[in-house]
């Protein structure tokens, strides 16, 4: 059985089609049609809803916007699902709705509910922050981030952004605040996750291992931001699903002396602060990894286990020399991330095994060395797009000499890859123009990428060379103009 709250109502579902998305259930079963279907792939935001769930201390609520078109109904277990129909308080619109009216933020209206919901999530987040400590002034960047998963074809974004700034600058208590105590108690009282005939919600390593033995063909699901596309875009049926959301080991973030341990089911939104604390250079890459609703559901473990050659995070993990913990319920083994990918969509996971966590080494401060880490993503759209090329360089210098170089690349081979020839060639060399040119020559022939809809093979090869030059310039704090002077000297 799956138990959750739909707005203010308790819902218990004992039989469910595993392939049913939240969007489909709302529109077809509940006749709540304010949630729209646009792309069916988490790209346009017309389907955006908000989930409220208990925070870590179990005494408050966290609100996050998600794409209902690529979220299976199983993800609602133990949470409150809030739709656009529930925002108003009687005849009074919610402040975010009223702001959209006042600022003329709607024209045809199709996309409007999808914009209102992430605005509502931002409103509640800032209200919660205001209660604990005064919040900083709302800025355009925060609005852009909140609305990064939404598209509008007719109104234009200026009035929508104005509405968000107006409504969320100084949020006041709303009906959700007044009902929060009752909501928290209702969520706490919901039955423990038990699943259904085709959906399984294990809450321990042992239970997960048993289910994989009983259902060897079952698919593991965490955020479903990729898996759901097999249903919505390829029209496949998934008869058995095993959720990783309730296994404690897969949902932890642990800081150790020399590494950061991230459970495979931890979402990007939850790991972001910890990761950027140690590696602030990754901020742009994370911000461009889908949109905020995608990062609220998608997981680092899913991005790795999916074994896509164009995943955004595997190149980063390769360049950071990360380790992966693989588990079968009885034994665990740890391997370098470079050994995980065998071929296109094939990994070293054995039967009955799963990815448990990702272990990222922490930066080690040394007085005699300096480092530079850069992650570059090249895509047709700045955000919410799949990369044509991803390149990550992580260099350590000692008195101007390359002590070590670690690389990671996506979009140029059948698997996320490193360039060992480049790493070996520059190690021990002075970090100068000649070394940069040598690296360009190596990268020009290092991979044999394919032509596809995102980019030609030649474009990808050229881009790798250019990104290496850009990395050299940035690590030396030089500009292209200065490089031209050096080259012609």
HELIX and SHEET records of a PDB file:
HELIX    1   1 UNK A   22  UNK A   24  1                                   3    
HELIX    2   2 UNK A   25  UNK A   29  3                                   5    
HELIX    3   3 UNK A   68  UNK A   70  5                                   3    
HELIX    4   4 UNK A   73  UNK A   76  5                                   4    
HELIX    5   5 UNK A   84  UNK A   86  5                                   3    
HELIX    6   6 UNK A   95  UNK A  102  1                                   8    
HELIX    7   7 UNK A  112  UNK A  132  1                                  21    
HELIX    8   8 UNK A  140  UNK A  146  1                                   7    
HELIX    9   9 UNK A  157  UNK A  168  1                                  12    
HELIX   10  10 UNK A  175  UNK A  178  1                                   4    
HELIX   11  11 UNK A  180  UNK A  189  1                                  10    
HELIX   12  12 UNK A  205  UNK A  214  1                                  10    
HELIX   13  13 UNK A  229  UNK A  232  1                                   4    
HELIX   14  14 UNK A  248  UNK A  251  5                                   4    
HELIX   15  15 UNK A  268  UNK A  278  1                                  11    
HELIX   16  16 UNK A  280  UNK A  282  5                                   3    
HELIX   17  17 UNK A  283  UNK A  287  1                                   5    
HELIX   18  18 UNK A  292  UNK A  297  1                                   6    
HELIX   19  19 UNK A  300  UNK A  305  1                                   6    
HELIX   20  20 UNK A  312  UNK A  319  1                                   8    
HELIX   21  21 UNK A  337  UNK A  339  5                                   3    
HELIX   22  22 UNK A  420  UNK A  426  1                                   7    
HELIX   23  23 UNK A  433  UNK A  444  1                                  12    
HELIX   24  24 UNK A  457  UNK A  475  1                                  19    
HELIX   25  25 UNK A  480  UNK A  487  1                                   8    
SHEET    1   A 5 UNK A   9  UNK A  13  0                                        
SHEET    2   A 5 UNK A   2  UNK A   6 -1                                        
SHEET    3   A 5 UNK A  80  UNK A  82  1                                        
SHEET    4   A 5 UNK A  48  UNK A  54 -1                                        
SHEET    5   A 5 UNK A  61  UNK A  67 -1                                        
SHEET    1   B 3 UNK A 199  UNK A 200  0                                        
SHEET    2   B 3 UNK A 241  UNK A 243  1                                        
SHEET    3   B 3 UNK A 219  UNK A 221  1                                        
SHEET    1   C 5 UNK A 253  UNK A 255  0                                        
SHEET    2   C 5 UNK A 259  UNK A 263 -1                                        
SHEET    3   C 5 UNK A 354  UNK A 361 -1                                        
SHEET    4   C 5 UNK A 323  UNK A 327 -1                                        
SHEET    5   C 5 UNK A 332  UNK A 336 -1                                        
SHEET    1   D 2 UNK A 341  UNK A 343  0                                        
SHEET    2   D 2 UNK A 346  UNK A 347 -1                                        
SHEET    1   E 3 UNK A 370  UNK A 378  0                                        
SHEET    2   E 3 UNK A 389  UNK A 398 -1                                        
SHEET    3   E 3 UNK A 401  UNK A 410 -1                                        
END                                                                             
